[in-house]
Amino acid sequence: MHVGHIRSTIIGDAIARLLRFAGHRVVTDNHIGDWGTQFGKIIIGWKHHLDEANLERDPIGEMERLYKLVNAASENDEAVAEQARLETAKLQAGDADNRAIWERLRALSQSEFDRIYERLGVRFDVTLGESDYNDVLGEVVQELRKRSGARQRRRRDCAV
């Protein structure tokens, strides 16, 4: 969690408190970024470079180390970048091994988030991650295509 996350959390919490004070019913939602290629990278690191003793001692530090290691490698080697995309796709398709690693990553991260939120005095009514929408994403895309005529863009169609 970096300062940008904490800043938006504090701003959101302040707004929620003001609205509650003014008599409004407020439902706070903590949206967790728990899906995407960064997890494919950490999964590669976990499978090939994990230091269990360091994970036990400093879980966030170890996950950060793994991410930085594989991210640097992926910037210099397209094969590593492609492997990260494949590991991400396997995770999102429900691969049992990747899912187990991801669940442990998420639990360790959430534990640290909760410690910080407690220290800040911030509480949420709902906590959902990007992953919570994975099962309905296909339906949403189909509905958008149907309603708007949106077409599927291929990688080479995307502007950088």
C-alpha positions as a Markdown table, in Angstrom:
| # | Residue | x | y | z |
|---|---|---|---|---|
| 1 | Met | 0.0 | 0.0 | 0.0 |
| 2 | His | 1.6 | 3.3 | -1.0 |
| 3 | Val | 0.7 | 6.9 | -0.1 |
| 4 | Gly | -1.8 | 7.2 | -3.0 |
| 5 | His | -3.8 | 4.3 | -1.6 |
| 6 | Ile | -3.7 | 5.8 | 1.9 |
| 7 | Arg | -4.6 | 9.3 | 0.6 |
| 8 | Ser | -7.7 | 8.1 | -1.2 |
| 9 | Thr | -8.6 | 6.0 | 1.8 |
| 10 | Ile | -8.4 | 8.9 | 4.2 |
| 11 | Ile | -10.3 | 11.2 | 1.8 |
| 12 | Gly | -13.0 | 8.6 | 1.4 |
| 13 | Asp | -13.3 | 8.0 | 5.1 |
| 14 | Ala | -13.5 | 11.7 | 5.8 |
| 15 | Ile | -16.3 | 12.2 | 3.3 |
| 16 | Ala | -18.2 | 9.1 | 4.7 |
| 17 | Arg | -17.9 | 10.5 | 8.3 |
| 18 | Leu | -19.1 | 14.0 | 7.2 |
| 19 | Leu | -22.1 | 12.4 | 5.3 |
| 20 | Arg | -23.0 | 10.2 | 8.3 |
| 21 | Phe | -22.7 | 13.3 | 10.6 |
| 22 | Ala | -25.2 | 15.1 | 8.2 |
| 23 | Gly | -27.6 | 12.2 | 8.6 |
| 24 | His | -27.0 | 10.3 | 5.4 |
| 25 | Arg | -26.8 | 6.5 | 5.2 |
| 26 | Val | -23.4 | 5.7 | 3.9 |
| 27 | Val | -22.0 | 2.3 | 2.7 |
| 28 | Thr | -18.3 | 2.3 | 2.4 |
| 29 | Asp | -16.6 | -0.1 | -0.1 |
| 30 | Asn | -12.9 | -0.8 | -0.1 |
| 31 | His | -12.1 | -1.9 | -3.7 |
| 32 | Ile | -8.9 | -4.1 | -3.7 |
| 33 | Gly | -6.7 | -4.3 | -6.7 |
| 34 | Asp | -6.2 | -8.1 | -6.5 |
| 35 | Trp | -6.3 | -9.1 | -10.2 |
| 36 | Gly | -4.0 | -8.6 | -13.1 |
| 37 | Thr | -0.6 | -9.3 | -14.6 |
| 38 | Gln | 1.2 | -8.2 | -11.4 |
| 39 | Phe | -0.1 | -11.3 | -9.8 |
| 40 | Gly | 1.2 | -13.4 | -12.6 |
| 41 | Lys | 4.6 | -11.9 | -11.9 |
| 42 | Ile | 4.4 | -12.6 | -8.2 |
| 43 | Ile | 3.2 | -16.2 | -8.9 |
| 44 | Ile | 6.3 | -16.8 | -11.1 |
| 45 | Gly | 8.5 | -15.4 | -8.3 |
| 46 | Trp | 6.6 | -17.5 | -5.7 |
| 47 | Lys | 7.1 | -20.7 | -7.7 |
| 48 | His | 10.8 | -20.1 | -8.5 |
| 49 | His | 12.3 | -17.7 | -6.0 |
| 50 | Leu | 10.3 | -17.8 | -2.8 |
| 51 | Asp | 12.2 | -17.4 | 0.5 |
| 52 | Glu | 9.9 | -19.0 | 3.0 |
| 53 | Ala | 11.8 | -17.8 | 6.0 |
| 54 | Asn | 11.7 | -14.2 | 4.7 |
| 55 | Leu | 8.0 | -14.6 | 3.9 |
| 56 | Glu | 7.4 | -15.7 | 7.5 |
| 57 | Arg | 9.5 | -12.7 | 8.9 |
| 58 | Asp | 8.3 | -10.0 | 6.5 |
| 59 | Pro | 5.5 | -11.2 | 4.1 |
| 60 | Ile | 5.0 | -7.8 | 2.4 |
| 61 | Gly | 8.7 | -7.4 | 1.9 |
| 62 | Glu | 9.0 | -10.8 | 0.4 |
| 63 | Met | 6.1 | -10.3 | -2.0 |
| 64 | Glu | 7.6 | -7.0 | -3.0 |
| 65 | Arg | 11.0 | -8.6 | -3.6 |
| 66 | Leu | 9.4 | -11.3 | -5.8 |
| 67 | Tyr | 7.4 | -8.8 | -7.8 |
| 68 | Lys | 10.5 | -6.5 | -8.4 |
| 69 | Leu | 12.6 | -9.5 | -9.4 |
| 70 | Val | 10.2 | -10.8 | -11.9 |
| 71 | Asn | 9.1 | -7.4 | -13.1 |
| 72 | Ala | 12.7 | -6.4 | -13.9 |
| 73 | Ala | 13.2 | -9.8 | -15.7 |
| 74 | Ser | 10.0 | -9.3 | -17.7 |
| 75 | Glu | 11.2 | -5.9 | -18.9 |
| 76 | Asn | 14.3 | -7.4 | -20.3 |
| 77 | Asp | 12.9 | -10.7 | -21.5 |
| 78 | Glu | 9.7 | -11.0 | -23.5 |
| 79 | Ala | 9.5 | -14.7 | -22.6 |
| 80 | Val | 9.2 | -13.8 | -18.9 |
| 81 | Ala | 6.6 | -11.2 | -19.7 |
| 82 | Glu | 4.7 | -13.8 | -21.7 |
| 83 | Gln | 5.0 | -16.3 | -18.9 |
| 84 | Ala | 3.5 | -13.7 | -16.5 |
| 85 | Arg | 0.5 | -13.3 | -18.8 |
| 86 | Leu | 0.1 | -17.0 | -19.0 |
| 87 | Glu | 0.2 | -17.4 | -15.2 |
| 88 | Thr | -2.3 | -14.6 | -14.9 |
| 89 | Ala | -4.6 | -16.3 | -17.4 |
| 90 | Lys | -4.3 | -19.6 | -15.5 |
| 91 | Leu | -5.2 | -17.8 | -12.3 |
| 92 | Gln | -8.2 | -16.2 | -13.8 |
| 93 | Ala | -9.3 | -19.5 | -15.4 |
| 94 | Gly | -9.2 | -21.1 | -11.9 |
| 95 | Asp | -5.9 | -23.1 | -12.0 |
| 96 | Ala | -5.8 | -24.7 | -8.5 |
| 97 | Asp | -2.0 | -24.1 | -7.9 |
| 98 | Asn | -2.1 | -20.5 | -8.9 |
| 99 | Arg | -5.3 | -19.9 | -7.1 |
| 100 | Ala | -3.8 | -21.3 | -3.9 |
| 101 | Ile | -0.8 | -19.1 | -4.2 |
| 102 | Trp | -3.0 | -16.1 | -5.0 |
| 103 | Glu | -5.2 | -16.8 | -2.0 |
| 104 | Arg | -2.2 | -16.8 | 0.3 |
| 105 | Leu | -0.9 | -13.6 | -1.3 |
| 106 | Arg | -4.2 | -11.9 | -0.8 |
| 107 | Ala | -4.6 | -13.1 | 2.8 |
| 108 | Leu | -1.1 | -11.9 | 3.7 |
| 109 | Ser | -1.8 | -8.5 | 2.0 |
| 110 | Gln | -5.2 | -8.1 | 3.6 |
| 111 | Ser | -3.8 | -8.8 | 7.0 |
| 112 | Glu | -1.3 | -5.9 | 6.5 |
| 113 | Phe | -4.0 | -3.6 | 5.1 |
| 114 | Asp | -6.2 | -4.3 | 8.1 |
| 115 | Arg | -3.4 | -3.4 | 10.5 |
| 116 | Ile | -2.9 | -0.1 | 8.7 |
| 117 | Tyr | -6.7 | 0.6 | 8.5 |
| 118 | Glu | -7.0 | -0.2 | 12.3 |
| 119 | Arg | -4.2 | 2.2 | 13.0 |
| 120 | Leu | -5.9 | 4.9 | 10.9 |
| 121 | Gly | -9.3 | 4.2 | 12.5 |
| 122 | Val | -10.8 | 3.4 | 9.1 |
| 123 | Arg | -13.5 | 0.8 | 8.7 |
| 124 | Phe | -15.4 | -0.5 | 5.6 |
| 125 | Asp | -18.8 | -2.0 | 5.2 |
| 126 | Val | -17.8 | -3.9 | 2.2 |
| 127 | Thr | -14.5 | -5.1 | 0.8 |
| 128 | Leu | -14.4 | -6.5 | -2.7 |
| 129 | Gly | -11.6 | -7.1 | -5.1 |
| 130 | Glu | -11.4 | -6.9 | -8.8 |
| 131 | Ser | -11.4 | -10.7 | -8.7 |
| 132 | Asp | -14.9 | -10.6 | -7.2 |
| 133 | Tyr | -16.2 | -9.6 | -10.7 |
| 134 | Asn | -14.4 | -12.3 | -12.6 |
| 135 | Asp | -17.4 | -14.6 | -12.8 |
| 136 | Val | -19.7 | -11.9 | -14.3 |
| 137 | Leu | -17.2 | -10.2 | -16.6 |
| 138 | Gly | -18.0 | -12.2 | -19.6 |
| 139 | Glu | -21.7 | -11.4 | -19.3 |
| 140 | Val | -20.9 | -7.7 | -18.9 |
| 141 | Val | -18.7 | -7.7 | -22.0 |
| 142 | Gln | -21.4 | -9.5 | -24.0 |
| 143 | Glu | -24.0 | -7.0 | -22.8 |
| 144 | Leu | -21.8 | -4.0 | -23.8 |
| 145 | Arg | -21.2 | -5.5 | -27.2 |
| 146 | Lys | -24.9 | -6.1 | -27.7 |
| 147 | Arg | -26.0 | -2.6 | -26.5 |
| 148 | Ser | -23.2 | -0.5 | -28.1 |
| 149 | Gly | -22.0 | -2.5 | -31.0 |
| 150 | Ala | -18.6 | -2.6 | -29.3 |
| 151 | Arg | -16.2 | -4.9 | -31.0 |
| 152 | Gln | -13.3 | -6.9 | -29.7 |
| 153 | Arg | -10.0 | -5.1 | -30.1 |
| 154 | Arg | -7.0 | -7.1 | -30.9 |
| 155 | Arg | -3.7 | -6.3 | -29.3 |
| 156 | Arg | -2.3 | -4.7 | -32.5 |
| 157 | Asp | -5.3 | -2.3 | -32.6 |
| 158 | Cys | -4.5 | -0.7 | -29.3 |
| 159 | Ala | -2.8 | 2.6 | -29.2 |
| 160 | Val | 0.1 | 3.1 | -26.8 |
